[in-house]
Amino acid sequence: PNLLASSLHISITLHVWPYTVGCVRSYTVATQEKEANMAVRSKQAQQFDWALAKLDSSVRRTGRITKTLLLRIFHDICRAGYPSSNQALLLLRSCGSLLPEIRLEERTKLAHHMWEKLQQLGAQYDVSHYNALLKVYLQNQFKFSPTDFLAKMESANVQPNRVTYQRLIAAYCQNGDIEGASTILGFMKSKDLPITEAVFSSLVTGHARRGDMENAKNILSVMRGAGMEPGPETYVSLLTAYAEKGDMDGLKKTLETAESADCSLMDRDIMQVIFTLAKSGHEQYLPEMIERLRLERNYIPDAMNLCLSLITQGLEDTAFQVLKTMPALQSENSDSPQMGSFFLRHCVNMDTAIEKITSYCKELKESDLHTSPLIFTLSCALDAKKTDMSLKLMKILKEQDFPIRPHYFWPLLTQHVKDNNVSGVLEVVKSMQQFDVSPDVDTLNKYILPVFSDLEAAQQALEVIQNALCVCVCVCVCSCSIVVKSAHFLPFVSSLQNIFISVNIYRGIRNLLESYHIPELSKVHSLTENESKVLALERRLAELKAENKPLDFVLKQTIQAVCAEENLQRALELKQQHEEEMTAGCYATLINLCCRQDNVEEALNLKTELSRKDSSVVLDAGKYIMLVKTLSLNGRVDEAVEMLKEMKEKEVVLNDSHVGMLFHLLNSVVIKGGPSAVQQLQDTIFALGLAKPSANLCSPLITAYLNSEDLSGAVDAVQECQRLYKYLPRLHDILVGLVEKGDTDLLQKAIDFVSQERGEMTMLYDLFFAFLQTGRYREARKIIETPGLRAKPGRLQWFAEKCIFANQMETLEQMVDMTAKLFECDRDELYSYILRLCKETNDWKKAEAVWMKMQEENVIPRERTLRLLASILRSNGQEVPFEEPEVKSPSAYGMLKDAHEKGVAVSAGTYDHLIRSLLAEGSIDAAMAVKDIAASHMPGFRLSNNANSLLIITLSKKDEAKDALENLKSMLQAQNVPSKLTIIRLVQALGRKGDVAAINEVQSLVAGLGTNLNLSNMLFINNTALAHIKSGDVDSAVELLKDVYTSPDSKSPSMSFVFRRIIEEANDTALDKLSAMAEQLANHFAFYRPVLDLFLQLLDNDKVEDAKLLLARCNALAEQKDVLMSYVSQKNVYFDTDFCLSQFFLSHFLTVFSPSHLSGLDKDLSAAKALHEQMQKEGIVADELSLKRLAVLYRNAGEPVPFIEPQHFSTLHTL
């Protein structure tokens, strides 16, 4: 067994790397292998790509990176060893202004640490690394000696370049050392190095820091004298110089000068001035500068970074002023504004004074910029383990009647427990006592008791705590399986004489202690079991009232306890006795109980009383919906409608669970209220915008008509739903009812409408399923044999699943039999549905008959179908009449099988890693076989989140979308969250299958996750459109996409994915219709994104002539500069090898592009000549960069340059 285990371990290790270095319990063998140099370099390249992508994504989205992300990448690179030059450069460049949340000195310290560590690991530094370090020094305002820095470079045998000298000049100027800067400048001139605007802007700063503002201003004249016009960088340097001096007049004049010179300063430039004013103590000028902000497109991330930098510098008030400029750009439809969360978190991290933080929270709350700023700040303080700040915030919240829970103290206790710090734990427990918070079982068990060596130590230390702790200590002592003796435990028992505990807790203590054979507890039985929770709370209530102490919290607990027993009469008596102390929460609890007991009058009276006491109080959505339901069920629909209107007026926010409550509300009204009541409520809900129309919310109205056997009303209602909301709820049930009733006229009316709205094919399938459901098999066969009808796998699967769920074997068999000649019908898939039902009913004879029919029909079964059939037969003791396919698996799986046969145990982690490895290779069958082995040897074994996600992705790639969807449902039922890629691959697979219903189901499942996967809504829309197209219903796809773009809320999303797929599949019919739609949107509605997507996809797929025709039909394409520029920028490498496409772009978009945008023309003189001549004919002036490139082509070809070549400024004659 030892040898076998060793072999197994080595095999699994090699097979599942890099997912695992799996181990076989008790039989591991350590192996060490030296990787070849090529493998190391390859791994470095992969790591660099990953690190670059992560950092680049963060910078693109937010303009900053977090210290956590940077350190994670740094540690990963260090662990791998042999850091590359690129990796070192990437890390060093990230230690400057990209870390606005970190103090300047800490940033520099981090850069030095990385420099030294990477150098120790063998990183080779060149001039770019030294330049990056210089940039970090400048951004962090780190004072250093430029001469020492040059000496350091010289000792490393690294030669400085122009950038090095520029940054050394900037370093001298930062300190006002013009002499030092002039020395470097003279050296640059002697080397004929060009003097750029960066040098001049540094000189502006240098003169200003020296106190010579006149010379600082004169630098601009010197630049003009040298033939260089000052740009934004120079003007910003002069503006910040005036800001440091507090010279507002100089600021205004410089801004006017820049504006008159047509030098556009962006918000980011003005923010530098704001930062300098604040840092220099000139806050009085801030409002005027803040007003100059234009709130450009990228304003929010820049403003956030400014706020973070200001807070880091201790300038929170200025940061808050900037923060208040941001909401104008936020979504007006935000139901729960959270503006300023980043601001509050950073204030906490920077230890801002609690008084300031609370004032910010108050203003954010009053301005409706943040729903719960103080609570959020507390969570940040707890996360940062800032005990003093957390306790102060809890005190403020408690004063505002916010309940403080035991788990709020867990983060404060965690570190003390890790450090085994008893005194620290006791201090936190004392703080809990000050807030009248008793530690619960979890708090004691996990965060208090572990620091004590034994029970006696815990008892002695906790004597100062409330007696109620004793109960929890008892529970924890037992649950932790500490050996308890009667002598030790009796003191705890005696301390319970006057303490209330619930019956459930008592029983738990009793059962646990009985397992330790402690009979003494039976003596305490009479002290607790007969004491009900309500009586104890009422006793406490009376004591507090006698002591003239506040009752609100205990009163609320008492009323909740009474309501939990459904004792409405006693709850109302308590309300009567303590009328003055009743809080909004108490009233809400009573209202809820009244609604549960159908006492509508009392519920309304309580609501009226609450409004009279405090008109500002608003019930939550759940309570309102309960009131609406109770009123509706009592025939008071008009009052229920008024209640819904009140919800709208008071801006009650509904989430997904509340929408579900609305569905159940409407369904409950179906029986008592009938169609009219449901219609009135539904119309009100949709008209007020309380919930968006959906098939689910529309279905109760149809149910009401069906229950009243009013099929005519049901048909009219479903038609109205389609016209208003584009849904056909319960259409199948309506058609079934009409077929059963034999109302041919009404049936004709219904199917004509469906045909008109959803297309003839959809109508035929709806009618086919209705005939099948009602046993009209002859009529069903005529429908399915309609010439030209194609298989719609999604629709067939929907009906098959319906039959399996309802155990309708005959109907399912009929459907499978009738579709034998249906075009593109997957026969194996349909027969597998029958086999699934056979397995559920354990009908092996039917399964055997299915096998015979499959042979008659010459169906080639998939391996999974054969395994399912073999499983049914074998479980019933029948011989399997074919060779059961074996799971094809790698050697690791075979050795795993052998290991189990020989009794070698394997860990759950090894199973999971091997399963993931097999799935990554696409070996689903082998992976599932390993899962079965694991489950047989380890009861309760479950796949990890990653393995589940990988399984769904693999199934989706193999177009087994149905199985993938079932796995997603199972994953969600187990409270696991799939990855973003999992949902994308599944939805794409469903789109390929043509399964619209399943895509909608996935979208609904994702919406109910409770976590944001950051999925684009176009993922579902684009793939739904493709599913319609796959099913032959192009018109529905066109309508869907057109609705998206013509919606008032449309943000012009991209549909490139749809065009790419239909072009790749050569679906000319779909392409023609979607092209017509795109052109219509462009020419009639000025929505250019669809036609632009089509245009670029035609180019990508080498359909240049088609693109030209499209451009001729839609001239406005040439005006979409931003998207075209982006496309050209991304495709530059491609244009290098496709000169025709380069010329096409330039010939058609000369007003948008210059030749400098297309690098492909750099290699073809003849093409460049032709283009230049064309530009001259059309009167278009080429930019200097284009002329420079063209001149290089002429020289390289040995031809004279026929125009004056633009010259670069290589020397500076005057300064």
PyMOL commands that set and color helices and strands:
alter all, ss='L'
color gray80, all
select helices_A, chain A and resi 2-16+37-62+67-80+85-93+104-120+127-139+146-155+162-174+178-190+197-209+213-225+232-245+248-260+267-279+283-291+299-312+316-323+327-329+341-349+354-366+373-383+387-399+406-418+422-434+441-451+455-464+468-479+486-494+503-514+519-528+533-546+552-564+568-577+579-581+584-596+600-613+621-633+637-649+656-688+695-707+711-725+731-741+744-758+760-773+777-784+793-806+809-821+827-841+844-856+863-875+891-901+908-920+924-937+945-957+961-973+980-993+996-1007+1017-1030+1034-1046+1056-1064+1068-1085+1089-1100+1104-1113+1115-1119+1121-1130+1132-1136+1139-1148+1155-1157+1159-1163+1165-1177+1184-1196
alter helices_A, ss='H'
color red, helices_A
deselect
rebuild
show_as cartoon
